[in-house]
Structure formats: structure tokens, C-alpha cells
């Protein structure tokens, strides 16, 4: 009897863990957060310049590919790169063409 109950509980847990219908709100919320971040970045870049926008939005592990295939690493490197007299006059207009996220909401991207 104990063996049958254990098997029944195992299968019940197994079947409920195989949920192939994730909550659609999770993906939708993730897409909304990504769109908001892109909008906030574009607004800050327009209002305060690209140096401020990139410095505020870059993760400490961020990497940007610059000219001549060089890489700019980290917030300090990104700040130093964009804190350039030539770049201070640059205006950035930004809006992603496409935004998507995984069903779990854990990964998203724009282009």
C-alpha cells in the first residue's frame, strides 16, 4: 500500500511539473519591462547625452564593441569611452524594431 501511494505521489508531482502552458503574463510582463528599459535609455540619452545613458544603464560586466574591433569592458571603461569631447555632442535617437522574451521571462532581447 505504501509503495502504491509513493508511486502515485511521484507521478502526480511529475505530471504537474511538466507544465507546457506557461503563464502568458510572465512573457508579456518581461517584454513590457524590456520596452520600458529601452524607452528610459533613449530618453536619458536624448535628455542628458549618451555618456550619462550608457553609464547609467550598463551592467558592471557590460562589453561594448568599439571601432577597430576593440572591446570596452565594464562601467568604468564605458564611462571613460563615452566621456570624450567628440562624443559629448552626439545625439542618439533609439527605438528597438523588435522586442521578445522567453516564455519564462528570464531572457529577453531587442533589435
C-alpha positions as CSV (number, residue, x, y, z in Angstrom):
1,X,0.0,0.0,0.0
2,X,2.8,2.5,0.9
3,X,4.6,1.7,-2.3
4,X,1.5,2.5,-4.4
5,X,0.9,5.8,-2.6
6,X,4.6,6.8,-3.2
7,X,4.3,6.0,-6.9
8,X,1.1,7.9,-7.2
9,X,2.6,10.9,-5.5
10,X,5.7,10.7,-7.7
11,X,3.6,10.6,-10.9
12,X,1.4,13.4,-9.6
13,X,4.4,15.6,-9.0
14,X,6.0,14.6,-12.3
15,X,2.9,15.4,-14.3
16,X,2.3,18.8,-12.6
17,X,5.9,19.8,-13.1
18,X,5.6,19.2,-16.9
19,X,3.5,22.3,-17.4
20,X,3.8,23.2,-21.1
21,X,1.4,26.1,-20.8
22,X,3.4,28.8,-19.0
23,X,1.7,31.9,-17.7
24,X,1.4,34.2,-20.7
25,X,1.6,37.2,-18.3
26,X,5.2,36.3,-17.4
27,X,6.3,36.7,-21.0
28,X,4.2,39.8,-21.6
29,X,5.5,41.4,-18.4
30,X,9.1,40.7,-19.4
31,X,8.5,42.3,-22.8
32,X,6.9,45.3,-21.2
33,X,9.9,45.7,-18.8
34,X,12.4,45.5,-21.7
35,X,10.4,48.0,-23.8
36,X,10.4,50.4,-20.7
37,X,14.1,50.0,-20.2
38,X,14.7,50.8,-23.9
39,X,12.4,53.8,-23.7
40,X,14.1,55.0,-20.5
41,X,17.5,54.6,-22.0
42,X,16.5,56.6,-25.2
43,X,15.0,59.4,-23.1
44,X,18.1,59.7,-20.9
45,X,20.4,59.6,-23.9
46,X,18.3,62.4,-25.5
47,X,18.0,64.5,-22.4
48,X,21.4,64.0,-20.8
49,X,23.7,62.6,-23.5
50,X,25.0,59.2,-24.4
51,X,27.7,59.3,-21.7
52,X,25.1,59.5,-19.0
53,X,22.7,57.0,-20.6
54,X,25.4,54.3,-21.2
55,X,26.9,54.8,-17.8
56,X,23.6,54.5,-16.0
57,X,22.3,51.6,-17.9
58,X,25.4,49.4,-18.4
59,X,25.9,46.5,-16.1
60,X,29.3,46.3,-14.4
61,X,30.1,43.3,-16.7
62,X,28.9,45.0,-19.9
63,X,31.0,44.9,-23.0
64,X,30.7,47.2,-26.0
65,X,32.4,46.6,-29.3
66,X,34.0,49.9,-30.5
67,X,35.8,50.8,-33.7
68,X,38.7,48.7,-34.9
69,X,37.3,45.6,-33.2
70,X,38.3,46.8,-29.7
71,X,36.2,45.9,-26.7
72,X,35.2,48.3,-24.0
73,X,34.7,46.5,-20.8
74,X,32.8,47.4,-17.6
75,X,31.0,50.5,-16.5
76,X,34.3,52.4,-15.8
77,X,35.6,51.6,-19.3
78,X,32.3,52.5,-20.9
79,X,32.1,55.8,-18.9
80,X,35.7,56.7,-19.9
81,X,34.9,55.9,-23.6
82,X,31.8,58.0,-23.8
83,X,33.2,60.8,-21.7
84,X,35.0,62.0,-24.8
85,X,34.7,65.6,-26.1
86,X,33.9,64.3,-29.6
87,X,31.1,62.1,-28.3
88,X,29.5,64.7,-26.0
89,X,27.9,66.4,-29.0
90,X,26.5,63.1,-30.4
91,X,22.7,62.8,-30.2
92,X,21.2,59.3,-30.1
93,X,17.7,58.5,-31.2
94,X,16.9,55.0,-30.3
95,X,13.9,52.7,-30.6
96,X,14.1,49.0,-31.0
97,X,12.4,47.4,-34.0
98,X,11.5,44.3,-32.2
99,X,11.3,43.1,-28.6
100,X,10.8,39.5,-27.4
101,X,11.3,37.4,-24.3
102,X,11.3,33.7,-23.4
103,X,8.1,32.2,-22.1
104,X,9.7,32.0,-18.6
105,X,10.6,35.8,-18.8
106,X,14.2,35.0,-17.9
107,X,15.7,36.0,-21.2
108,X,14.8,38.9,-23.5
109,X,16.3,40.8,-26.4
110,X,15.7,43.7,-28.8
111,X,17.0,44.7,-32.1
